[in-house]
Amino acid sequence: MTTDSAETPPVTFFDTCVRIGHSAAPDPPGNAMGVNDLLECMAKFNIMHAAVEHAVAREASPRLGHELLEKELAGHPNLRPAWHLMPDISPRIEKAYTDPAEYLEHRVALGRVDAKDFCNGRGDEACFAPVLEACEAIHLPVFIDFRTQGDPVTFDFSVCARYPRIPFVAEGFGGYPLHKLVWCLRRYPNLHVSIIGIHGFTLEAFLCETVGPERLIFGSNWPARSIGMSLGSVLFADVSPAVRQQIARGNFERLLEGIGVVS
């Protein structure tokens, strides 16, 4: 078991999966969390930065949710918006986010797509093509969200090869067979995996050994899920202190540094 010495500084985190706003989903009671609730939680657990989504954007209107998010995150430079991406043909959205400059203007940290809506077949991906092209133009990370629906075993991850300049992150892979995950991570160098749903301290060490620690991204799924589960899986993983910090914060910050001007 790898242990930290007394001189090792405390691990600090960049949480890529937190939500504010009132969710209609059957989360635990008291799930209407605001920015102050989030900041209090972050201070308690050494979470220095977060990519924040809004419940309205996820469950009703992305455009309206992103407008609310911008107002609520104002004055908090350590909180960056996570935008929910949908194609313009969807009745749930008034517009598609196809302008790369718009992501840069609003300091968007990542785009998130529901696996059930995206790339179940090549037709679904074609609907997202203008959005993906915008993300690829600035190297914006795109999270493929399996937390509620979508089957990673049948999902077509070859989208990673068709958009090689997008850092893709599989999120909520959790309880599915690991062989598909490892195979995809080895095949597609621009694919990463969020630790959300990856239970067990030995599992992270296994992934570090098989695909490399640089492919693991920290996220907690707060407040729908206890933040302690994700924190513990990093803090007690059988890895070196340097790798632990890399997973907790460094890997996603490296992806953020890759976001640039429109190419």
HELIX and SHEET records of a PDB file:
HELIX    1   1 VAL A   35  LYS A   44  1                                  10    
HELIX    2   2 ALA A   55  GLU A   59  1                                   5    
HELIX    3   3 PRO A   62  LEU A   73  1                                  12    
HELIX    4   4 PRO A  100  GLU A  105  1                                   6    
HELIX    5   5 ARG A  122  ILE A  138  1                                  17    
HELIX    6   6 VAL A  159  ARG A  162  1                                   4    
HELIX    7   7 LEU A  178  ARG A  187  1                                  10    
HELIX    8   8 PHE A  201  VAL A  211  1                                  11    
HELIX    9   9 PRO A  213  ARG A  215  5                                   3    
HELIX   10  10 ILE A  227  LEU A  235  1                                   9    
HELIX   11  11 PRO A  241  GLN A  245  1                                   5    
HELIX   12  12 GLN A  246  GLY A  250  3                                   5    
HELIX   13  13 ASN A  251  GLU A  257  1                                   7    
SHEET    1   A 8 PHE A  13  ILE A  20  0                                        
SHEET    2   A 8 ILE A  47  HIS A  54  1                                        
SHEET    3   A 8 LEU A  79  HIS A  84  1                                        
SHEET    4   A 8 LEU A 110  ASP A 114  1                                        
SHEET    5   A 8 VAL A 142  ASP A 145  1                                        
SHEET    6   A 8 PHE A 168  GLU A 171  1                                        
SHEET    7   A 8 LEU A 191  SER A 194  1                                        
SHEET    8   A 8 LEU A 216  ILE A 217  1                                        
END                                                                             
